[in-house]
Structures are given as C-alpha cells and as structure tokens.
Amino acid sequence: MRAIKLTVMILIAAALCAAAVFTNKKPVFRVGASYTFYTGSNSSNCNIIEAGNMAPLIVLTLKDISGEATTYPELDVETFLSGVDGRILFTEELSDSVNYYCSANLPYSVELYGQTVNLHVCVKENGVTVASPVIFGGY
C-alpha cells in the first residue's frame, strides 16, 4: 500500500514537472514577497488566489486568469517600467501611497477613465505592489 501511494505521488510530481517544461504558462512578474492570481471575468466575480512563492506551480493549475499581482520590499519603479515597456498614464496620491496606472507590454487590461490600463503600481512605505491589470482587494 505504501509503495502505491509513493508511486502515485511520484507520478503527480512528474506530471507537474512535465507541464512546467512543456507549457509557456508562467507568472507575469518575478515572484516577490507574495504573489496573487485573479480569476474570473471581471472585478465583480473576481476570485483572489494567494500563491506565495508557489506561483510558478499554481499558475499551471489555473484557468481563466484575469490578472496577477506581487509585492516587493523595494523596487526601482523607473527600471521596472522600462523592463515592461511601461508608460505612466495617470497618478493617484493617497494619504499612505502613490499609485501609478500605466500602459505596458503585459497580457491583461481594463478600461479606466477612457484609457486602457494594464499595469498598476502602488508604492507604500513598506513595499511596492505591482499588478496587471490593477490591484483587486485591499492594498
């Protein structure tokens, strides 16, 4: 019985490794301190899936991904934007953060204030969260 369980576990691990090798499905961003996937067709039915550092494996199991986000302890926003061909469309300053809504070379997008936004960068004192298209939930 133990040998059967071990064999099944090995087959599952092999299947996940094969899926990782043979598909191009991978997280949009370099995994930071946390990683989140959004599934569903829009914000009203958005499911938030916290993946942590397991994002490269969890992305293989998800369907209908409509966005992704990660948080970094520190981030040079200008360097990050140049890496994704990003351009700031508009900025929002709140009491505890500065939010940049951008156009970038990323797969997800939403329409905000008549503009197509596909990158949201939220800079706070304790870190920087980046999301495509925007950060859903609390930030």
Summary of the structure (lengths in Angstrom):
residues: 139
radius of gyration: 17.4
end to end distance: 47.4
largest distance: 61.0
contacts: 377
relative contact order: 0.16
helix: 29%
strand: 36%
